[in-house]
């Protein structure tokens, strides 16, 4: 039976984290008045045991079923967890024993029959859409699951056509936004329109994350004359040719004024020296 973090979904998951295939950080509560925490922290080496729990939770976040300490090789024991996080085996073993005490109950043993075998068996909160995704790192075309069933999202095309660099985080947002073929067609149609706008042509392209999350992909650009060929003007060979003949840059005027003041002071100095002689 694998070790399981108690109430993982309640304490460590939130709306955005459920959309991610892999977590890179965990959130921890800042309250210290819980009975379980007080019983743990007051034990001998309680701070050490609490640190071990953080390491155990971080390892659990990397599992195929987050919160369940088991992978394709089987259930993880204290030695396996210690190897994965670089902690001494005896500390992890002692922490698991203490954390599984009934009055603390932060971890517990769980029968394999109680562990969900597939994403469809994972309990979902009311109003939450299952956004489980299978990651194919060899090919960035991935699957998203929505109410309409499985749909292949052409991530490779988005990476190739979006003017800015697209990160793995942007791909996760793309998968959470695009749920059907109609969404994908709309996205690429509007992306092509945005690429022809004067703003994007001049290099002012938003990050892919903002363009996706703020819903710009759902609507065509509003910039007047943005779609189609750009309007070009006849370049001016010498921009100074359109300036008045007597025009002087501000810096040149200041320099001439300072130079005139210096010449006046030098002339007055020479006059005083001549009078003394």
C-alpha atoms as a printed R data frame, in Angstrom:
    type eleno elety resid chain resno       x      y       z
1   ATOM     1    CA   UNK     A     1   0.000  0.000   0.000
2   ATOM     2    CA   UNK     A     2   1.404  3.458  -0.851
3   ATOM     3    CA   UNK     A     3   1.843  6.376   1.478
4   ATOM     4    CA   UNK     A     4  -0.731  9.113   0.772
5   ATOM     5    CA   UNK     A     5  -0.777 12.780   1.784
6   ATOM     6    CA   UNK     A     6  -4.050 13.403   3.618
7   ATOM     7    CA   UNK     A     7  -6.527 15.765   1.905
8   ATOM     8    CA   UNK     A     8  -4.070 16.601  -0.855
9   ATOM     9    CA   UNK     A     9  -6.670 18.177  -3.105
10  ATOM    10    CA   UNK     A    10  -7.946 20.396  -0.296
11  ATOM    11    CA   UNK     A    11  -4.596 21.662   0.984
12  ATOM    12    CA   UNK     A    12  -2.295 21.709  -2.049
13  ATOM    13    CA   UNK     A    13  -4.444 22.060  -5.165
14  ATOM    14    CA   UNK     A    14  -6.307 25.107  -6.455
15  ATOM    15    CA   UNK     A    15  -8.006 26.141  -9.686
16  ATOM    16    CA   UNK     A    16  -4.865 26.917 -11.690
17  ATOM    17    CA   UNK     A    17  -2.779 24.021 -10.378
18  ATOM    18    CA   UNK     A    18  -5.392 21.519 -11.545
19  ATOM    19    CA   UNK     A    19  -4.760 22.650 -15.107
20  ATOM    20    CA   UNK     A    20  -1.063 21.760 -14.926
21  ATOM    21    CA   UNK     A    21   0.479 18.419 -15.784
22  ATOM    22    CA   UNK     A    22   3.492 19.089 -13.542
23  ATOM    23    CA   UNK     A    23   3.861 21.324 -10.500
24  ATOM    24    CA   UNK     A    24   7.030 23.360  -9.941
25  ATOM    25    CA   UNK     A    25   6.083 24.684  -6.497
26  ATOM    26    CA   UNK     A    26   3.607 24.007  -3.694
27  ATOM    27    CA   UNK     A    27   1.546 26.318  -1.547
28  ATOM    28    CA   UNK     A    28   1.648 25.933   2.243
29  ATOM    29    CA   UNK     A    29  -0.615 27.539   4.808
30  ATOM    30    CA   UNK     A    30   0.934 30.084   7.169
31  ATOM    31    CA   UNK     A    31  -1.298 29.220  10.131
32  ATOM    32    CA   UNK     A    32   0.393 27.544  13.101
33  ATOM    33    CA   UNK     A    33  -2.587 27.078  15.416
34  ATOM    34    CA   UNK     A    34  -3.780 23.705  14.139
35  ATOM    35    CA   UNK     A    35  -3.745 20.847  16.625
36  ATOM    36    CA   UNK     A    36  -1.846 18.564  14.266
37  ATOM    37    CA   UNK     A    37   0.871 21.152  13.706
38  ATOM    38    CA   UNK     A    38   1.194 21.912  17.422
39  ATOM    39    CA   UNK     A    39   1.506 18.219  18.294
40  ATOM    40    CA   UNK     A    40   4.151 17.774  15.600
41  ATOM    41    CA   UNK     A    41   6.253 20.858  16.292
42  ATOM    42    CA   UNK     A    42   6.395 20.165  20.059
43  ATOM    43    CA   UNK     A    43   7.865 16.722  19.601
44  ATOM    44    CA   UNK     A    44  11.624 16.189  19.923
45  ATOM    45    CA   UNK     A    45  13.123 17.286  16.603
46  ATOM    46    CA   UNK     A    46   9.701 18.614  15.627
47  ATOM    47    CA   UNK     A    47  11.162 21.238  13.296
48  ATOM    48    CA   UNK     A    48  13.181 18.498  11.578
49  ATOM    49    CA   UNK     A    49  10.058 16.382  11.180
50  ATOM    50    CA   UNK     A    50   8.113 19.314   9.732
51  ATOM    51    CA   UNK     A    51  10.910 19.924   7.225
52  ATOM    52    CA   UNK     A    52  10.774 16.249   6.300
53  ATOM    53    CA   UNK     A    53   7.030 16.576   5.659
54  ATOM    54    CA   UNK     A    54   7.684 19.430   3.231
55  ATOM    55    CA   UNK     A    55  10.162 17.230   1.345
56  ATOM    56    CA   UNK     A    56   7.695 14.329   1.314
57  ATOM    57    CA   UNK     A    57   4.961 16.619  -0.047
58  ATOM    58    CA   UNK     A    58   7.298 17.917  -2.765
59  ATOM    59    CA   UNK     A    59   8.060 14.352  -3.841
60  ATOM    60    CA   UNK     A    60   4.334 13.536  -3.789
61  ATOM    61    CA   UNK     A    61   3.663 16.477  -6.121
62  ATOM    62    CA   UNK     A    62   5.798 14.799  -8.804
63  ATOM    63    CA   UNK     A    63   3.872 11.535  -8.813
64  ATOM    64    CA   UNK     A    64   1.518 10.490 -11.609
65  ATOM    65    CA   UNK     A    65  -1.364 10.767  -9.123
66  ATOM    66    CA   UNK     A    66  -0.350 13.761  -7.068
67  ATOM    67    CA   UNK     A    67  -0.403 13.131  -3.337
68  ATOM    68    CA   UNK     A    68   0.044  9.347  -3.694
69  ATOM    69    CA   UNK     A    69   3.646  8.241  -3.181
70  ATOM    70    CA   UNK     A    70   3.784  5.610  -5.904
71  ATOM    71    CA   UNK     A    71   5.199  5.581  -9.433
72  ATOM    72    CA   UNK     A    72   5.587  3.146 -12.309
73  ATOM    73    CA   UNK     A    73   8.112  1.139 -10.251
74  ATOM    74    CA   UNK     A    74   5.751  0.650  -7.337
75  ATOM    75    CA   UNK     A    75   5.095  2.143  -3.910
76  ATOM    76    CA   UNK     A    76   7.762  4.461  -2.475
77  ATOM    77    CA   UNK     A    77   9.231  3.711   0.937
78  ATOM    78    CA   UNK     A    78  11.334  5.958   3.165
79  ATOM    79    CA   UNK     A    79  14.535  5.042   1.313
80  ATOM    80    CA   UNK     A    80  13.009  5.848  -2.092
81  ATOM    81    CA   UNK     A    81  11.693  9.191  -0.858
82  ATOM    82    CA   UNK     A    82  15.037 10.037   0.730
83  ATOM    83    CA   UNK     A    83  16.886  9.278  -2.519
84  ATOM    84    CA   UNK     A    84  14.496 11.467  -4.521
85  ATOM    85    CA   UNK     A    85  14.812 14.486  -2.206
86  ATOM    86    CA   UNK     A    86  18.346 13.964  -0.898
87  ATOM    87    CA   UNK     A    87  17.327 13.499   2.746
88  ATOM    88    CA   UNK     A    88  18.604 10.820   5.166
89  ATOM    89    CA   UNK     A    89  16.456  7.698   5.133
90  ATOM    90    CA   UNK     A    90  16.175  7.546   8.920
91  ATOM    91    CA   UNK     A    91  14.701 11.063   9.104
92  ATOM    92    CA   UNK     A    92  12.106 10.302   6.403
93  ATOM    93    CA   UNK     A    93  11.246  7.002   8.080
94  ATOM    94    CA   UNK     A    94  10.819  8.653  11.484
95  ATOM    95    CA   UNK     A    95   8.739 11.456   9.924
96  ATOM    96    CA   UNK     A    96   6.369  8.988   8.212
97  ATOM    97    CA   UNK     A    97   5.772  7.202  11.502
98  ATOM    98    CA   UNK     A    98   5.077 10.427  13.386
99  ATOM    99    CA   UNK     A    99   3.010 12.039  10.636
100 ATOM   100    CA   UNK     A   100   0.785  8.955  10.387
101 ATOM   101    CA   UNK     A   101  -0.119  9.026  14.080
102 ATOM   102    CA   UNK     A   102  -3.925  9.326  14.499
103 ATOM   103    CA   UNK     A   103  -3.713 12.659  16.324
104 ATOM   104    CA   UNK     A   104  -1.640 14.189  13.504
105 ATOM   105    CA   UNK     A   105  -2.804 12.262  10.441
106 ATOM   106    CA   UNK     A   106  -0.939 14.171   7.752
107 ATOM   107    CA   UNK     A   107  -0.024 10.958   5.910
108 ATOM   108    CA   UNK     A   108  -1.553  7.472   5.932
109 ATOM   109    CA   UNK     A   109  -1.441  4.117   4.223
110 ATOM   110    CA   UNK     A   110  -3.942  3.561   1.464
111 ATOM   111    CA   UNK     A   111  -5.097  0.423  -0.243
112 ATOM   112    CA   UNK     A   112  -4.363  0.263  -4.004
113 ATOM   113    CA   UNK     A   113  -8.074 -0.369  -4.549
114 ATOM   114    CA   UNK     A   114  -8.827  3.112  -3.193
115 ATOM   115    CA   UNK     A   115  -6.370  4.935  -5.462
116 ATOM   116    CA   UNK     A   116  -7.919  6.242  -8.718
117 ATOM   117    CA   UNK     A   117  -6.496  4.364 -11.696
118 ATOM   118    CA   UNK     A   118  -7.283  6.957 -14.379
119 ATOM   119    CA   UNK     A   119  -8.079 10.670 -14.638
120 ATOM   120    CA   UNK     A   120 -11.762  9.860 -15.146
121 ATOM   121    CA   UNK     A   121 -11.878  8.379 -11.632
122 ATOM   122    CA   UNK     A   122 -10.416 11.464  -9.963
123 ATOM   123    CA   UNK     A   123 -13.215 13.169  -7.981
124 ATOM   124    CA   UNK     A   124 -14.046 16.634  -9.258
125 ATOM   125    CA   UNK     A   125 -15.478 19.510  -7.258
126 ATOM   126    CA   UNK     A   126 -18.811 21.012  -8.454
127 ATOM   127    CA   UNK     A   127 -18.296 23.370 -11.344
128 ATOM   128    CA   UNK     A   128 -14.763 22.129 -12.032
129 ATOM   129    CA   UNK     A   129 -13.952 20.936 -15.526
130 ATOM   130    CA   UNK     A   130 -11.553 18.028 -15.800
131 ATOM   131    CA   UNK     A   131  -8.506 19.475 -17.547
132 ATOM   132    CA   UNK     A   132  -6.270 16.427 -17.286
133 ATOM   133    CA   UNK     A   133  -3.775 16.345 -20.132
134 ATOM   134    CA   UNK     A   134  -1.369 13.700 -21.371
135 ATOM   135    CA   UNK     A   135   2.027 15.172 -22.121
136 ATOM   136    CA   UNK     A   136   3.955 13.997 -25.150
137 ATOM   137    CA   UNK     A   137   7.361 15.657 -24.882
138 ATOM   138    CA   UNK     A   138   8.548 14.233 -28.182
139 ATOM   139    CA   UNK     A   139   5.695 15.927 -30.016
140 ATOM   140    CA   UNK     A   140   4.091 19.027 -28.522
141 ATOM   141    CA   UNK     A   141   0.703 18.034 -29.968
142 ATOM   142    CA   UNK     A   142  -1.192 17.108 -26.797
143 ATOM   143    CA   UNK     A   143  -4.641 16.026 -25.698
144 ATOM   144    CA   UNK     A   144  -7.100 18.060 -23.670
145 ATOM   145    CA   UNK     A   145 -10.230 16.616 -22.102
146 ATOM   146    CA   UNK     A   146 -13.419 18.633 -21.980
147 ATOM   147    CA   UNK     A   147 -17.138 18.134 -22.071
148 ATOM   148    CA   UNK     A   148 -16.987 17.347 -25.796
149 ATOM   149    CA   UNK     A   149 -14.415 14.555 -25.337
150 ATOM   150    CA   UNK     A   150 -10.789 14.252 -26.393
151 ATOM   151    CA   UNK     A   151  -9.395 16.751 -28.884
152 ATOM   152    CA   UNK     A   152  -5.908 17.060 -30.375
153 ATOM   153    CA   UNK     A   153  -4.476 20.552 -29.861
154 ATOM   154    CA   UNK     A   154  -1.930 21.536 -32.517
155 ATOM   155    CA   UNK     A   155   0.669 23.005 -30.156
156 ATOM   156    CA   UNK     A   156   3.452 22.632 -32.722
157 ATOM   157    CA   UNK     A   157   1.662 24.986 -35.102
158 ATOM   158    CA   UNK     A   158   1.090 27.566 -32.373
159 ATOM   159    CA   UNK     A   159   4.766 27.481 -31.377
160 ATOM   160    CA   UNK     A   160   5.784 27.944 -35.024
161 ATOM   161    CA   UNK     A   161   3.362 30.767 -35.843
162 ATOM   162    CA   UNK     A   162   3.403 32.884 -32.674
163 ATOM   163    CA   UNK     A   163   5.993 35.674 -33.129
164 ATOM   164    CA   UNK     A   164   7.393 35.460 -29.572
165 ATOM   165    CA   UNK     A   165   8.942 32.526 -27.769
166 ATOM   166    CA   UNK     A   166   6.353 30.093 -26.428
167 ATOM   167    CA   UNK     A   167   7.180 28.384 -23.106
168 ATOM   168    CA   UNK     A   168   5.872 25.146 -21.617
169 ATOM   169    CA   UNK     A   169   3.679 27.249 -19.292
170 ATOM   170    CA   UNK     A   170   2.151 28.935 -22.361
171 ATOM   171    CA   UNK     A   171   1.397 25.487 -23.782
172 ATOM   172    CA   UNK     A   172  -0.463 24.569 -20.595
173 ATOM   173    CA   UNK     A   173  -2.580 27.714 -20.928
174 ATOM   174    CA   UNK     A   174  -3.212 26.915 -24.591
175 ATOM   175    CA   UNK     A   175  -4.486 23.463 -23.657
176 ATOM   176    CA   UNK     A   176  -6.792 24.900 -21.003
177 ATOM   177    CA   UNK     A   177  -8.233 27.484 -23.427
178 ATOM   178    CA   UNK     A   178  -8.693 25.461 -26.615
179 ATOM   179    CA   UNK     A   179 -11.346 22.801 -26.058
180 ATOM   180    CA   UNK     A   180 -12.654 21.965 -29.538
181 ATOM   181    CA   UNK     A   181 -11.849 22.185 -33.231
182 ATOM   182    CA   UNK     A   182 -13.917 25.376 -33.553
183 ATOM   183    CA   UNK     A   183 -11.789 27.022 -30.847
184 ATOM   184    CA   UNK     A   184  -8.591 26.025 -32.610
185 ATOM   185    CA   UNK     A   185  -9.806 27.319 -35.985
186 ATOM   186    CA   UNK     A   186 -10.805 30.625 -34.379
187 ATOM   187    CA   UNK     A   187  -7.450 30.930 -32.605
188 ATOM   188    CA   UNK     A   188  -5.327 30.460 -35.708
189 ATOM   189    CA   UNK     A   189  -7.610 32.660 -37.811
190 ATOM   190    CA   UNK     A   190  -7.305 35.547 -35.357
191 ATOM   191    CA   UNK     A   191  -3.597 34.900 -34.837
192 ATOM   192    CA   UNK     A   192  -3.058 35.449 -38.550
193 ATOM   193    CA   UNK     A   193  -4.999 38.726 -38.359
194 ATOM   194    CA   UNK     A   194  -2.978 39.931 -35.376
195 ATOM   195    CA   UNK     A   195   0.266 39.140 -37.182
196 ATOM   196    CA   UNK     A   196  -0.694 41.610 -39.918
197 ATOM   197    CA   UNK     A   197  -1.431 44.489 -37.549
198 ATOM   198    CA   UNK     A   198   0.870 47.476 -37.533
199 ATOM   199    CA   UNK     A   199   1.595 47.008 -33.829
200 ATOM   200    CA   UNK     A   200   2.768 43.416 -34.220
201 ATOM   201    CA   UNK     A   201   4.657 44.230 -37.420
202 ATOM   202    CA   UNK     A   202   6.660 46.827 -35.474
203 ATOM   203    CA   UNK     A   203   7.582 44.196 -32.892
204 ATOM   204    CA   UNK     A   204   5.137 45.100 -30.087
205 ATOM   205    CA   UNK     A   205   3.862 41.559 -29.548
206 ATOM   206    CA   UNK     A   206   2.436 40.548 -26.129
207 ATOM   207    CA   UNK     A   207   3.625 37.444 -24.357
208 ATOM   208    CA   UNK     A   208   1.768 34.334 -25.456
209 ATOM   209    CA   UNK     A   209   0.492 33.879 -21.890
210 ATOM   210    CA   UNK     A   210  -1.222 37.290 -21.880
211 ATOM   211    CA   UNK     A   211  -2.578 36.897 -25.411
212 ATOM   212    CA   UNK     A   212  -4.195 33.595 -24.438
213 ATOM   213    CA   UNK     A   213  -5.343 34.280 -20.859
214 ATOM   214    CA   UNK     A   214  -6.875 37.683 -21.649
215 ATOM   215    CA   UNK     A   215  -8.956 36.190 -24.455
216 ATOM   216    CA   UNK     A   216  -7.456 38.158 -27.362
217 ATOM   217    CA   UNK     A   217  -7.439 34.949 -29.411
218 ATOM   218    CA   UNK     A   218 -11.252 34.898 -29.302
219 ATOM   219    CA   UNK     A   219 -11.734 38.183 -31.179
220 ATOM   220    CA   UNK     A   220 -10.263 39.889 -34.214
221 ATOM   221    CA   UNK     A   221  -8.037 42.942 -33.667
222 ATOM   222    CA   UNK     A   222  -9.859 46.293 -33.433
223 ATOM   223    CA   UNK     A   223  -7.029 48.396 -34.818
224 ATOM   224    CA   UNK     A   224  -8.307 50.425 -37.834
225 ATOM   225    CA   UNK     A   225  -6.708 49.264 -41.022
226 ATOM   226    CA   UNK     A   226  -4.902 46.539 -39.126
227 ATOM   227    CA   UNK     A   227  -5.829 43.692 -41.438
228 ATOM   228    CA   UNK     A   228  -4.144 43.345 -44.796
229 ATOM   229    CA   UNK     A   229  -1.108 45.001 -46.255
230 ATOM   230    CA   UNK     A   230   0.545 47.725 -44.250
231 ATOM   231    CA   UNK     A   231   0.357 51.306 -45.515
232 ATOM   232    CA   UNK     A   232   3.837 52.492 -46.390
233 ATOM   233    CA   UNK     A   233   5.087 56.021 -46.957
234 ATOM   234    CA   UNK     A   234   7.859 57.225 -49.195
235 ATOM   235    CA   UNK     A   235  10.971 57.261 -47.026
236 ATOM   236    CA   UNK     A   236  12.782 60.577 -46.581
237 ATOM   237    CA   UNK     A   237  16.417 60.290 -47.599
238 ATOM   238    CA   UNK     A   238  17.488 63.148 -45.284
239 ATOM   239    CA   UNK     A   239  15.076 63.924 -42.393
240 ATOM   240    CA   UNK     A   240  16.783 67.314 -41.902
241 ATOM   241    CA   UNK     A   241  15.508 68.424 -45.294
242 ATOM   242    CA   UNK     A   242  11.997 69.019 -43.868
243 ATOM   243    CA   UNK     A   243  13.285 71.310 -41.068
244 ATOM   244    CA   UNK     A   244  13.489 75.131 -41.345
245 ATOM   245    CA   UNK     A   245  16.888 76.404 -42.599
246 ATOM   246    CA   UNK     A   246  17.592 78.245 -39.317
247 ATOM   247    CA   UNK     A   247  16.587 75.317 -37.106
248 ATOM   248    CA   UNK     A   248  19.081 74.415 -34.409
249 ATOM   249    CA   UNK     A   249  18.830 71.532 -31.984
250 ATOM   250    CA   UNK     A   250  18.348 72.526 -28.361
251 ATOM   251    CA   UNK     A   251  21.722 71.068 -27.409
252 ATOM   252    CA   UNK     A   252  23.479 73.184 -30.056
253 ATOM   253    CA   UNK     A   253  21.788 76.377 -28.829
254 ATOM   254    CA   UNK     A   254  22.876 75.656 -25.250
255 ATOM   255    CA   UNK     A   255  26.435 74.961 -26.382
256 ATOM   256    CA   UNK     A   256  26.624 78.246 -28.324
257 ATOM   257    CA   UNK     A   257  25.274 80.217 -25.329
258 ATOM   258    CA   UNK     A   258  27.855 78.705 -22.968
259 ATOM   259    CA   UNK     A   259  30.614 79.353 -25.469
260 ATOM   260    CA   UNK     A   260  29.595 83.034 -25.761
261 ATOM   261    CA   UNK     A   261  29.607 83.407 -21.958
262 ATOM   262    CA   UNK     A   262  33.082 81.871 -21.759
263 ATOM   263    CA   UNK     A   263  34.423 84.230 -24.432
264 ATOM   264    CA   UNK     A   264  32.998 87.239 -22.578
265 ATOM   265    CA   UNK     A   265  34.621 86.172 -19.289
266 ATOM   266    CA   UNK     A   266  37.985 85.580 -20.969
267 ATOM   267    CA   UNK     A   267  37.822 88.980 -22.669
268 ATOM   268    CA   UNK     A   268  37.041 90.683 -19.330
269 ATOM   269    CA   UNK     A   269  39.929 88.828 -17.676
270 ATOM   270    CA   UNK     A   270  42.407 89.910 -20.340
271 ATOM   271    CA   UNK     A   271  41.214 93.510 -20.025
272 ATOM   272    CA   UNK     A   272  41.791 93.507 -16.224
273 ATOM   273    CA   UNK     A   273  45.284 92.079 -16.678
274 ATOM   274    CA   UNK     A   274  46.097 94.728 -19.243
275 ATOM   275    CA   UNK     A   275  44.955 97.537 -16.883
276 ATOM   276    CA   UNK     A   276  47.145 96.206 -14.030
277 ATOM   277    CA   UNK     A   277  50.184 96.178 -16.274
